Each structure stands twice: as structure tokens, then as C-alpha cells.
Amino acid sequence: MNNKNLYLIILMFLGFILYTEWQKDYGPKTVSNDAVSSQTITTPNMDSLVDDVPSATSPTNEDIPQPLNNNAITDSDLPAVQAGGSATKVIAEVETPLLKLEFAAKGAALVYAELKKYPLKKANEAVHVVLMDHRNNKFKMDAGLVTQGVNFTHNDVYQTNTPSVQINDTVTSIEFTHQKPEGTLVKRYEIDPNSYAIKVTQTLTNNTGENWNVSEYQQLMRNNPWLGNDPSFTDAGKYSFKGVGFFDSEEGYETRDFDEIQEGVMNINLGQDAWVAMVQHYFFAGVIPSTNQAQLLTKYRPNNTHPYLAQIVTNNKAVNAGATTAFESTWYVGPKLQKELPQIAKGLDLTVDYGVFTAISKPLFWVLEKIHSVVGNWGWAIVLLTVLIKLLFFKLSEAQYKSMARMRQLQPRITVLKERYKDDKQKFNQEMMGLYQKEKVNPLGGCLPILIQIPVFIALYWVLLESVELRQAPFILWLQDLSSPDPYFILPAINAAAMIMTQRLSPTPGMDPMQAKIMKAMPIVFSIMFAFFQSGLVLYWAVNSVLSLAQQWVITKRIEAQDDNKKPVSS
């Protein structure tokens, strides 16, 4: 393949990864409206409470009363505590080595989650990523129980005896209690200091003389802080999915972005291993119920402080008169750690969404992670992975460079043909193709290796874009954050130098002067583009360019030496 075609393919690749691929992967989808059996799972009621609460159903087909509205408490009923503009009453604070959490009186909801191991910016490690914040970034998780007559919803006010908890060594539980004449609900959050997963147990005591059929619901509610804040095309977060992700073993992982949620209500059945999450770049919050069947509801509520709702409701469970029953689930609030997520729930690692190239990207990350476990540095892991990829495609690249080297040997003869037929382009092309046939040179011999490698390049791009493990990871010397651009533009300069040297080794038969000027400008154009890209990605490109240049140079010199040996020795 000549240099012109090579750069055109690279340009197409860059355009593809920056726009087309993401739009195709997350374009509009058909919203499912699967019917849910009223015999096993609750159906939503959206009329009476401040936030949506599902209504209870019975195992029979009898009509069941709606939730009792006199148990609903509005925002105005709460003794608000102003904190940075927030009207949320926080009644408990929990801190672990990984997390700082705040729980509200209303619903014992999780309303604040700070990730202490993830600085917002590399330059200031004291300011951490805040995934949930009731003060400005409206995002919370809550849960409740509904029956035929008595409801314990996220609008009820809870109390706790542990307003401040520091967890350092052992798994610790914090409890919240809400009492009614009919019964008592205790919410217990079991927090592991070494995990982002939180075990949630809702224990309901029935003080009445009637048996209850109880459904558990859990909700993720948030605003869209990215709305109207369009980042630069080189911002890694711009291309990462933001919205609701959900999973079960039968259908696999599916997503609905914020725009799709606004288009209409989605009501869908989930089966074995179900979970739902609010996903963003690098981080997410998710709910993993313990039942084998659930109903998922997503809805947009424009007048709510948390307009985007993802609600998951599980099977009815009997709570007999005078008895106590527990409802268990797991919440996850934290980073997309690919090694740990599968241990929490099946398919949870799919929140790291590599799109249509997942089948290639996941093995690439697996290899990258294994290399990192040995060398202890993500930068060197990228370098060694690039070497391994280069070795994997060594034979294909060798065929490409041999073809280019032989074309380079024919360049003087092609120049003569071009001069001879400068006024007859068709004749020139015929003579040039005849020369290729005579010398057994395939001008397209280098295309196949490049085309085969493009999916690998794109897959690795998504690995470097989506993997939180590489976020703010240091390399060497001036490169202290592989997720940010090279501060001194050294890697783009190295890549440009390798491109210039490659151009000198690459033949350009039939190229007119204007095309030649464009090709000569390509190293500058790419250097400017790479100056704004993540340095981890540019590191891959620079190492790959240098290795490709070295391989091409060796093959070219070898073929030139072979041709020199074939020349007759003059006496």
C-alpha cells in the first residue's frame, strides 16, 4: 500500500473512533414495553407521591387498593438543614478508606458518595470525585416496600442511633428505623471498608393481624449534569456512555441514554442475574436485587429535581401477621474496576462498554492488566502490549513492507514512465500496471495487513478510553497522567518524526504535486491532533510508529541488498 492510502485509512480510522462508531453503537433503540405479570411483580403508580412509588399487587387477580397517600411526606414536611444550598436533611455520615457517604432522613436514602481514591484532578489529590451530591449534582439511591394496604416508602422519615461512623478494619452495619402503628421497617447498610459494594437489607415487621404480600422496590434517580455542557472532541468523557444500563442472563447488557429515557416510559421484565445502573465515564451506581425476576421502569420527570428515574421492583414476598421478613440486595457505588465487578454480580463488568469491539477490547485489557501485574506501571504495560501486537501481526506487516520496498525499487522507472506519458494519464496507468505485473509486484499487497489491524487499533482505543484503571496513571518523567495530554508534546513529536521517516521509505507512484504536499503535511496535522489526545493513546501510536519504521527500514535495506547482489559484476 502506498503512503497516500495508508494515511487515508488512518484518517478514516480517527474519524470513525471520534464520531461514527459511538453514534452507531448508541444510536436510537426501540424501547421495549414488555407486559409484566400482575401475579408476581408490582406495577407502577405515579399519581400521588413526591417521587414515583409502585403499587402493590396480590398473587391473585383481585383488585388491590393503591398505596396509602396519608403515609407520603413531601419535601415541605421535612425539617430542612441548609448545607451549600441543599434542603436535604442528612442524619448519618459514614467514612471508609474508599468512600465517604451521607444518608438522608427521608427514605434513609444514599444522597452523597465521595470516592476517596480518585482525585478529581491529578494536580489536587485532596479534592475527590463525587459521584452523588445532594448539594448540586442531584443523584440519589433509595428503596422501599409496598403492600396491599400499608406502605413503607422512600418518602417516610427514618431515624438512626449512629449519626457518624468511621469504618477502617471490619465490616460494619448502620441501621435506620421507621415505625408505623401497623409495623416497623429497619434498613441496614452493611459496609465493607475494602469494597464499593454495600449490602442492603430491609427488615419488615408486621404488627397487624393480616398477612401481607410485599414487594421491594429500589430506585436510582438523578439529573443530567452534562446537559448543555458539550466538551471538546478530545475530551475522553465526551464519547463515554451516560445513562441507564441493565442486564439479565437471557438478554445480556442493554443501555438507554438520557435522550432515550426522555422519549418515553420503558417497562421491561428482567430475569436471572438482573441488575440496573446509572452509568457514566469511569464510574457508576447500581442496584443488584437478590431475586430471579424483576421489573424495570425508566421514566423522565421534567419537573422533578431528579428527573431521570430507573426503578427496579422484585417479586412479592409474604410477611405474615406478627412475623418479620428480610429483603436483601446489593448496591454498588464506585469505579468500573473490571477485575472486581464480576465477583459482585454477573455481567457487572459490562458497564465498561467497549461497544461493538468488546470481543477484541476485553482480551486486550486482560493482557494489558496481566502485563501491569508484572511491571507495575501502566505506561510500560502499554509499551509491552504494543510490542506484543506488533509481534502478532509481524508476518502481515512483513508482507506489507516487502511490497512497499519493491515498489520503492521501481520508483525510478515509474518516474520515467510518468515523464514519458505526462499528457496521457490513462496510458501512464496502463504502463505502470504492466511494470508491476512484469516485476511481480502487487501494489495492493500492503492493504490487507492494515485492514486486519484496524479493528485492533479501534479496540485498543476504547480500552484506553474506558478503563478507569488507567485514569491518572503515571508513566515516567514528564508523563504523570496517561489519561491527560502530553504536557510537553514529546510523544506527538516522536510520532511525527517516525511518520516523516516512514514517508521517506514509502513509494508514492503516480502522486501529483498537490497530493504530495498534503502527504508531507500529514505529520504536522497528526502532531497537532495528538497534542490534545490522552497521552496513553499517543504512547501506543508513537511506539507503534517507531516499531513500524524500524521493521520497514530493516526489510527495505534487506531487499536493496538482495537486489545489489543480483547485479552483474563489471570486469
C-alpha positions as CSV (number, residue, x, y, z in Angstrom):
1,M,0.0,0.0,0.0
2,N,1.4,3.4,-0.8
3,N,1.7,6.2,1.7
4,K,-1.4,8.0,0.4
5,N,-3.7,5.1,1.1
6,L,-2.1,4.4,4.4
7,Y,-2.8,7.9,5.7
8,L,-6.3,7.9,4.3
9,I,-7.0,4.7,6.2
10,I,-5.6,6.3,9.4
11,L,-7.7,9.4,8.9
12,M,-10.8,7.2,8.3
13,F,-9.9,5.3,11.5
14,L,-9.6,8.5,13.6
15,G,-12.9,9.9,12.2
16,F,-14.5,6.6,12.9
17,I,-13.5,6.4,16.6
18,L,-14.3,10.0,17.3
19,Y,-17.8,10.1,15.9
20,T,-19.3,7.3,13.7
21,E,-18.6,4.3,15.9
22,W,-20.1,5.9,19.0
23,Q,-23.2,7.1,17.2
24,K,-23.7,3.8,15.7
25,D,-23.3,1.9,19.0
26,Y,-25.5,4.3,20.9
27,G,-28.0,5.4,18.3
28,P,-31.7,5.4,19.0
29,K,-33.0,2.0,20.0
30,T,-36.5,0.5,20.1
31,V,-37.9,0.9,23.6
32,S,-39.3,-2.3,25.0
33,N,-42.7,-2.3,26.6
34,D,-42.9,-5.9,27.7
35,A,-46.0,-6.7,29.7
36,V,-45.4,-7.8,33.3
37,S,-47.5,-10.5,35.0
38,S,-49.6,-8.9,37.7
39,Q,-49.4,-12.2,39.6
40,T,-45.7,-11.8,40.6
41,I,-44.5,-8.3,40.3
42,T,-45.8,-4.8,41.1
43,T,-46.9,-2.3,38.6
44,P,-46.0,1.4,38.9
45,N,-48.3,4.1,40.2
46,M,-47.2,7.7,39.5
47,D,-50.0,9.8,40.7
48,S,-49.8,10.7,44.4
49,L,-46.3,10.8,45.9
50,V,-43.5,13.3,45.5
51,D,-41.4,10.6,43.8
52,D,-42.7,7.5,42.0
53,V,-43.8,4.6,44.2
54,P,-45.0,1.3,42.8
55,S,-48.4,-0.1,43.8
56,A,-48.7,-3.5,45.4
57,T,-50.3,-6.4,43.8
58,S,-51.6,-9.8,45.1
59,P,-50.8,-13.3,43.8
60,T,-54.4,-13.3,42.7
61,N,-56.1,-11.3,40.0
62,E,-58.3,-9.5,42.5
63,D,-58.3,-5.7,42.5
64,I,-55.9,-4.3,45.1
65,P,-56.0,-0.8,46.7
66,Q,-53.4,1.8,45.8
67,P,-50.7,2.8,48.3
68,L,-51.9,4.8,51.2
69,N,-51.3,8.5,50.4
70,N,-51.6,9.6,54.0
71,N,-48.2,8.0,54.6
72,A,-46.5,10.2,52.0
73,I,-44.3,13.0,53.2
74,T,-43.4,15.9,50.9
75,D,-40.2,17.9,50.9
76,S,-42.0,20.7,52.8
77,D,-42.7,18.3,55.7
78,L,-39.0,17.8,56.4
79,P,-37.1,20.0,58.9
80,A,-34.6,21.1,56.2
81,V,-31.0,21.7,57.0
82,Q,-29.4,24.1,54.6
83,A,-25.9,23.0,53.5
84,G,-24.4,24.6,50.5
85,G,-27.9,25.3,49.0
86,S,-29.3,21.8,49.8
87,A,-32.5,21.2,51.6
88,T,-31.7,17.5,52.3
89,K,-31.6,16.6,56.0
90,V,-28.6,14.3,56.5
91,I,-28.8,12.1,59.5
92,A,-25.8,9.9,59.1
93,E,-22.3,10.1,57.7
94,V,-20.1,7.1,57.0
95,E,-16.5,7.1,56.1
96,T,-14.2,4.2,54.9
97,P,-10.8,4.2,53.3
98,L,-12.6,4.1,49.9
99,L,-15.8,6.1,50.4
100,K,-17.4,9.0,52.2
101,L,-21.2,8.5,52.3
102,E,-24.2,10.5,53.6
103,F,-27.7,9.2,54.2
104,A,-30.8,11.4,54.4
105,A,-33.7,11.2,56.9
106,K,-36.2,10.9,54.0
107,G,-36.2,7.3,53.0
108,A,-32.8,6.6,54.6
109,A,-31.6,7.4,51.0
110,L,-28.0,7.5,50.0
111,V,-27.5,11.1,48.9
112,Y,-23.8,11.6,48.9
113,A,-20.9,9.4,47.7
114,E,-17.3,10.6,47.5
115,L,-14.7,8.3,46.0
116,K,-11.6,9.0,48.2
117,K,-9.2,7.0,46.0
118,Y,-10.0,9.0,42.9
119,P,-8.8,12.7,42.8
120,L,-10.9,14.9,40.6
121,K,-7.7,16.3,39.1
122,K,-4.2,14.9,39.2
123,A,-2.8,18.3,40.4
124,N,-5.0,18.3,43.5
125,E,-5.4,14.9,45.2
126,A,-7.3,16.4,48.1
127,V,-10.4,17.0,46.0
128,H,-12.1,13.7,45.1
129,V,-14.6,12.6,42.6
130,V,-18.1,13.0,44.0
131,L,-20.5,10.6,42.3
132,M,-23.5,11.6,44.3
133,D,-24.1,15.0,45.9
134,H,-27.4,16.3,47.2
135,R,-26.0,19.9,47.2
136,N,-25.7,20.3,43.5
137,N,-25.3,17.1,41.4
138,K,-28.7,15.7,42.2
139,F,-28.2,12.0,42.3
140,K,-29.5,9.5,45.0
141,M,-30.4,5.9,45.7
142,D,-33.3,4.8,47.8
143,A,-35.7,1.9,48.4
144,G,-39.0,0.9,50.0
145,L,-41.6,-1.7,50.5
146,V,-45.3,-1.7,49.4
147,T,-48.2,-3.9,50.4
148,Q,-51.9,-4.0,49.6
149,G,-52.7,-1.5,52.4
150,V,-49.5,-0.3,54.2
151,N,-46.5,1.2,52.5
152,F,-43.0,1.9,53.7
153,T,-41.7,4.2,51.0
154,H,-38.7,6.4,50.3
155,N,-40.8,9.4,51.4
156,D,-41.0,8.2,55.0
157,V,-38.7,9.8,57.6
158,Y,-36.2,7.5,59.3
159,Q,-34.1,7.7,62.5
160,T,-30.7,6.3,63.4
161,N,-28.6,5.9,66.5
162,T,-25.3,6.1,64.6
163,P,-25.1,9.6,63.0
164,S,-21.4,9.3,62.4
165,V,-19.4,6.1,61.6
166,Q,-15.7,5.6,60.8
167,I,-15.1,2.2,59.3
168,N,-11.4,1.2,59.0
169,D,-11.0,-2.5,59.5
170,T,-14.1,-4.7,59.8
171,V,-17.4,-4.8,58.0
172,T,-19.8,-2.6,59.9
173,S,-23.6,-2.1,59.7
174,I,-25.6,1.1,60.1
175,E,-29.3,0.9,60.7
176,F,-32.3,3.3,60.1
177,T,-35.7,2.7,61.5
178,H,-39.2,3.9,60.6
179,Q,-42.2,2.9,62.7
180,K,-45.9,2.9,62.0
181,P,-48.7,1.5,64.1
182,E,-49.0,-1.3,61.5
183,G,-45.4,-2.3,61.6
184,T,-41.7,-1.4,61.6
185,L,-39.1,-1.2,58.8
186,V,-35.4,-1.4,59.6
187,K,-33.0,-0.5,56.8
188,R,-29.5,-1.9,57.4
189,Y,-26.5,-1.0,55.2
190,E,-23.6,-3.4,55.6
191,I,-20.4,-1.6,54.6
192,D,-17.1,-3.3,53.9
193,P,-14.1,-0.9,54.3
194,N,-12.4,-2.6,51.3
195,S,-15.3,-2.6,48.9
196,Y,-17.5,-0.3,46.9
197,A,-20.4,-2.8,47.3
198,I,-22.9,-2.2,50.0
199,K,-25.2,-5.0,51.2
200,V,-28.7,-3.6,51.8
201,T,-31.3,-5.4,54.0
202,Q,-34.8,-4.1,54.6
203,T,-36.4,-6.0,57.5
204,L,-40.1,-5.6,57.9
205,T,-42.2,-6.5,61.0
206,N,-45.9,-6.9,60.5
207,N,-47.8,-5.8,63.7
208,T,-51.2,-6.3,62.2
209,G,-53.5,-9.4,62.2
210,E,-53.4,-9.7,58.4
211,N,-50.9,-11.4,56.1
212,W,-49.1,-9.1,53.7
213,N,-47.8,-9.7,50.2
214,V,-44.9,-7.3,50.0
215,S,-42.9,-6.0,47.0
216,E,-39.5,-4.4,47.3
217,Y,-38.5,-1.5,45.0
218,Q,-35.2,0.3,44.7
219,Q,-34.5,3.4,42.7
220,L,-31.7,5.3,41.1
221,M,-32.7,9.0,40.5
222,R,-30.5,11.8,39.1
223,N,-30.3,14.9,36.9
224,N,-28.2,15.2,33.8
225,P,-25.2,17.4,34.7
226,W,-23.8,17.1,31.2
227,L,-26.8,18.7,29.6
228,G,-25.7,21.9,27.8
229,N,-22.1,21.3,28.7
230,D,-20.6,19.9,25.5
231,P,-16.9,19.1,26.0
232,S,-14.1,19.2,23.4
233,F,-14.0,16.3,20.9
234,T,-10.7,15.3,22.5
235,D,-12.2,15.0,26.0
236,A,-12.3,11.3,26.8
237,G,-15.6,11.6,28.7
238,K,-17.4,13.0,25.7
239,Y,-17.5,9.6,24.0
240,S,-18.3,7.5,27.0
241,F,-21.9,6.3,27.6
242,K,-24.1,8.2,30.1
243,G,-27.4,6.9,31.1
244,V,-29.1,3.7,32.4
245,G,-27.6,0.2,31.9
246,F,-29.3,-3.0,32.8
247,F,-28.6,-6.7,32.5
248,D,-30.0,-10.2,32.8
249,S,-28.5,-13.5,31.8
250,E,-31.0,-14.1,28.9
251,E,-30.8,-10.7,27.1
252,G,-27.4,-9.5,28.2
253,Y,-26.4,-5.9,28.7
254,E,-28.5,-3.1,27.3
255,T,-28.4,0.7,27.6
256,R,-30.7,3.7,27.4
257,D,-29.0,7.1,27.3
258,F,-30.7,10.2,28.8
259,D,-32.2,11.3,25.4
260,E,-33.9,7.9,25.0
261,I,-35.2,8.0,28.6
262,Q,-36.9,11.3,27.7
263,E,-38.6,9.7,24.7
264,G,-41.0,7.6,26.8
265,V,-41.5,5.2,29.7
266,M,-39.7,1.9,29.4
267,N,-41.3,-1.1,31.3
268,I,-39.5,-4.3,30.9
269,N,-39.1,-7.7,32.6
270,L,-35.7,-8.8,33.8
271,G,-34.8,-12.4,34.7
272,Q,-31.9,-14.3,36.2
273,D,-28.9,-12.2,37.5
274,A,-30.8,-8.9,36.9
275,W,-29.3,-5.5,37.8
276,V,-29.7,-1.9,36.8
277,A,-27.2,1.0,37.0
278,M,-26.8,4.7,36.3
279,V,-23.6,4.8,34.3
280,Q,-21.1,7.5,33.4
281,H,-17.4,7.7,32.3
282,Y,-15.3,5.6,34.7
283,F,-17.9,5.3,37.5
284,F,-21.5,4.1,38.1
285,A,-24.0,3.4,40.8
286,G,-26.0,0.2,40.6
287,V,-28.7,-2.0,42.2
288,I,-28.4,-5.8,42.3
289,P,-31.5,-7.4,43.7
290,S,-31.4,-10.9,45.1
291,T,-34.4,-12.3,43.3
292,N,-34.6,-14.2,40.0
293,Q,-37.3,-11.9,38.4
294,A,-37.7,-8.1,38.4
295,Q,-39.5,-5.3,36.6
296,L,-37.5,-2.4,35.4
297,L,-39.1,1.0,34.9
298,T,-37.3,4.1,33.4
299,K,-39.1,7.4,33.2
300,Y,-38.3,11.1,32.6
301,R,-40.0,13.6,35.0
302,P,-39.1,17.1,33.8
303,N,-40.4,18.9,36.9
304,N,-38.5,16.8,39.4
305,T,-35.1,17.6,41.0
306,H,-34.1,14.1,40.0
307,P,-35.8,13.9,36.5
308,Y,-34.3,10.6,35.3
309,L,-35.7,7.6,37.1
310,A,-34.6,3.9,37.0
311,Q,-36.8,1.8,39.3
312,I,-36.4,-1.9,39.8
313,V,-39.2,-3.9,41.6
314,T,-38.9,-7.5,42.7
315,N,-41.2,-10.4,43.3
316,N,-43.8,-10.4,46.1
317,K,-42.8,-11.9,49.3
318,A,-45.2,-13.0,52.1
319,V,-44.9,-11.2,55.5
320,N,-47.4,-13.0,57.8
321,A,-49.3,-11.4,60.7
322,G,-46.9,-10.9,63.6
323,A,-43.9,-12.1,61.6
324,T,-40.7,-10.5,60.4
325,T,-39.2,-10.8,56.9
326,A,-36.0,-9.5,55.3
327,F,-35.5,-8.3,51.8
328,E,-31.8,-8.3,50.6
329,S,-30.0,-6.6,47.8
330,T,-26.6,-5.1,46.9
331,W,-25.8,-1.6,46.0
332,Y,-22.6,-0.6,44.2
333,V,-21.2,2.9,44.2
334,G,-17.8,3.4,42.7
335,P,-15.4,2.9,39.8
336,K,-15.7,0.4,36.9
337,L,-13.0,-2.0,38.2
338,Q,-13.0,-4.8,35.7
339,K,-11.3,-7.3,37.9
340,E,-13.6,-6.9,40.9
341,L,-17.0,-6.3,39.3
342,P,-17.7,-9.9,38.1
343,Q,-17.2,-11.0,41.7
344,I,-20.1,-8.8,42.8
345,A,-22.6,-9.6,40.1
346,K,-22.6,-11.4,36.7
347,G,-22.2,-9.1,33.8
348,L,-21.4,-6.0,36.0
349,D,-18.1,-5.5,34.2
350,L,-20.1,-4.8,31.1
351,T,-20.6,-1.3,32.4
352,V,-17.1,-0.8,30.9
353,D,-18.7,-0.5,27.5
354,Y,-16.3,-1.1,24.6
355,G,-19.2,-1.1,22.1
356,V,-19.1,-3.3,19.0
357,F,-15.4,-4.1,19.6
358,T,-15.9,-5.7,23.1
359,A,-14.9,-9.1,21.8
360,I,-11.4,-7.7,21.0
361,S,-11.2,-5.0,23.6
362,K,-11.7,-7.3,26.6
363,P,-8.9,-9.7,25.7
364,L,-6.7,-6.7,25.1
365,F,-7.4,-5.3,28.5
366,W,-6.9,-8.7,30.0
367,V,-3.4,-8.9,28.5
368,L,-2.7,-5.3,29.5
369,E,-3.8,-6.0,33.1
370,K,-1.6,-9.1,33.2
371,I,1.4,-7.2,32.0
372,H,0.7,-4.4,34.5
373,S,0.6,-7.0,37.3
374,V,4.2,-7.9,36.4
375,V,5.7,-4.5,35.6
376,G,3.6,-2.4,38.0
377,N,3.3,0.6,35.6
378,W,0.5,1.2,33.1
379,G,2.8,3.1,30.7
380,W,5.2,0.2,30.4
381,A,2.3,-2.1,30.1
382,I,1.1,-0.1,27.1
383,V,4.5,-0.2,25.5
384,L,4.8,-4.0,26.0
385,L,1.3,-4.6,24.7
386,T,2.2,-2.6,21.6
387,V,5.2,-4.8,21.1
388,L,3.1,-8.0,21.5
389,I,0.5,-6.7,19.0
390,K,3.4,-5.8,16.6
391,L,4.7,-9.4,17.0
392,L,1.3,-10.8,16.4
393,F,1.0,-9.0,13.1
394,F,4.7,-9.3,12.3
395,K,4.2,-11.6,9.2
396,L,1.4,-9.5,7.9
397,S,3.4,-6.3,8.3
398,E,6.4,-8.0,6.7
399,A,4.4,-8.7,3.6
400,Q,3.2,-5.1,3.5
401,Y,6.7,-3.7,3.9
402,K,8.2,-6.1,1.3
403,S,5.6,-4.9,-1.2
404,M,6.4,-1.3,-0.4
405,A,10.2,-1.9,-0.7
406,R,9.8,-3.5,-4.1
407,M,7.6,-0.6,-5.2
408,R,10.4,1.7,-4.0
409,Q,12.9,-0.1,-6.2
410,L,10.6,0.5,-9.1
411,Q,10.3,4.2,-8.4
412,P,12.9,5.5,-10.8
413,R,11.3,3.5,-13.7
414,I,7.9,4.8,-12.7
415,T,9.2,8.3,-12.8
416,V,10.5,7.8,-16.3
417,L,7.1,6.5,-17.3
418,K,5.4,9.4,-15.7
419,E,7.5,11.8,-17.7
420,R,7.0,9.9,-20.9
421,Y,3.2,9.8,-20.6
422,K,2.7,13.1,-18.7
423,D,0.0,14.1,-21.1
424,D,-1.8,10.7,-21.2
425,K,-2.7,9.6,-17.7
426,Q,-4.6,6.6,-18.8
427,K,-1.6,5.3,-20.8
428,F,0.7,6.0,-17.8
429,N,-1.5,3.9,-15.5
430,Q,-1.6,1.1,-18.1
431,E,2.2,1.1,-18.4
432,M,2.7,1.3,-14.6
433,M,0.4,-1.7,-14.0
434,G,2.2,-3.6,-16.8
435,L,5.5,-2.9,-15.0
436,Y,4.0,-4.2,-11.7
437,Q,2.9,-7.4,-13.5
438,K,6.3,-7.9,-15.1
439,E,8.2,-7.4,-11.8
440,K,5.6,-9.4,-9.9
441,V,4.8,-6.6,-7.5
442,N,1.3,-6.3,-6.1
443,P,0.5,-2.6,-5.4
444,L,-2.3,-3.7,-3.1
445,G,-0.1,-6.1,-1.2
446,G,0.1,-3.9,1.8
447,C,-3.6,-3.2,2.2
448,L,-4.8,-6.5,3.8
449,P,-2.4,-6.2,6.8
450,I,-3.6,-2.7,7.5
451,L,-7.3,-3.6,7.2
452,I,-6.9,-6.5,9.5
453,Q,-5.2,-4.4,12.1
454,I,-7.7,-1.5,12.1
455,P,-10.2,-3.3,14.4
456,V,-7.4,-4.0,16.9
457,F,-6.4,-0.3,16.8
458,I,-10.0,0.8,17.4
459,A,-10.5,-1.8,20.2
460,L,-7.3,-0.7,21.9
461,Y,-8.6,2.9,21.6
462,W,-11.7,2.0,23.6
463,V,-9.6,0.2,26.2
464,L,-7.5,3.3,26.8
465,L,-10.6,5.5,26.8
466,E,-12.9,3.4,29.1
467,S,-10.6,1.8,31.6
468,V,-10.6,3.6,35.0
469,E,-7.5,1.6,35.9
470,L,-5.5,3.9,33.6
471,R,-7.2,7.1,34.8
472,Q,-4.4,9.5,36.1
473,A,-1.9,6.6,35.9
474,P,1.7,7.8,35.9
475,F,4.4,6.6,33.4
476,I,7.8,8.2,33.5
477,L,9.4,11.6,33.9
478,W,7.1,14.2,32.4
479,L,4.2,11.8,31.8
480,Q,2.4,11.6,35.2
481,D,-1.1,11.1,33.9
482,L,-1.8,8.8,30.9
483,S,-5.4,9.9,30.8
484,S,-4.3,13.5,30.0
485,P,-2.5,15.0,27.0
486,D,1.3,15.1,27.0
487,P,2.2,18.4,28.7
488,Y,5.3,18.9,26.6
489,F,4.1,17.4,23.3
490,I,7.1,15.0,23.3
491,L,5.1,11.9,22.3
492,P,3.4,13.7,19.4
493,A,6.8,14.9,18.2
494,I,8.2,11.4,18.3
495,N,5.3,10.1,16.3
496,A,5.7,12.9,13.8
497,A,9.4,12.1,13.4
498,A,8.6,8.5,12.8
499,M,5.9,9.4,10.2
500,I,8.4,11.7,8.3
501,M,11.0,8.9,8.2
502,T,8.3,6.4,7.1
503,Q,7.3,8.8,4.3
504,R,10.9,8.8,3.0
505,L,10.9,5.0,2.9
506,S,7.5,4.7,1.2
507,P,6.9,5.0,-2.5
508,T,4.3,7.3,-3.9
509,P,3.8,6.2,-7.6
510,G,1.5,8.4,-9.6
511,M,1.0,11.0,-6.9
512,D,0.5,14.5,-8.2
513,P,2.3,17.5,-6.6
514,M,-0.8,18.6,-4.6
515,Q,-1.2,15.1,-3.1
516,A,2.5,15.1,-2.3
517,K,2.2,18.4,-0.4
518,I,-0.8,17.0,1.5
519,M,1.2,13.9,2.5
520,K,4.1,16.0,3.6
521,A,1.8,18.0,5.9
522,M,0.3,14.9,7.5
523,P,2.9,14.5,10.3
524,I,2.2,18.1,11.3
525,V,-1.6,17.6,11.2
526,F,-1.3,14.4,13.2
527,S,1.0,16.0,15.8
528,I,-1.5,18.8,16.3
529,M,-4.3,16.3,16.8
530,F,-2.3,14.1,19.1
531,A,-1.3,17.1,21.2
532,F,-4.9,17.0,22.6
533,F,-5.3,13.2,22.9
534,Q,-4.7,11.2,26.0
535,S,-1.0,10.5,26.4
536,G,-1.7,6.8,26.9
537,L,-3.2,6.6,23.4
538,V,-0.4,8.7,21.9
539,L,2.1,6.5,23.6
540,Y,0.7,3.5,21.8
541,W,0.7,5.3,18.5
542,A,4.3,6.6,19.0
543,V,5.7,3.2,20.0
544,N,3.8,1.5,17.1
545,S,5.1,4.1,14.6
546,V,8.7,3.7,15.8
547,L,8.4,-0.1,15.7
548,S,6.8,0.0,12.2
549,L,9.6,2.4,11.0
550,A,12.3,0.0,12.3
551,Q,10.7,-3.0,10.7
552,Q,10.2,-1.2,7.4
553,W,13.7,0.1,7.4
554,V,15.2,-3.4,8.0
555,I,13.1,-5.0,5.3
556,T,13.8,-2.3,2.8
557,K,17.6,-2.5,3.4
558,R,17.5,-6.3,3.1
559,I,15.7,-6.2,-0.2
560,E,18.0,-3.5,-1.5
561,A,21.0,-5.7,-0.5
562,Q,19.5,-8.7,-2.3
563,D,19.0,-6.6,-5.5
564,D,22.6,-5.4,-5.3
565,N,23.8,-9.0,-5.0
566,K,21.9,-9.9,-8.1
567,K,23.5,-7.2,-10.2
568,P,26.3,-8.4,-12.5
569,V,29.8,-7.5,-11.5
570,S,31.6,-5.4,-14.1
571,S,35.1,-6.5,-15.2
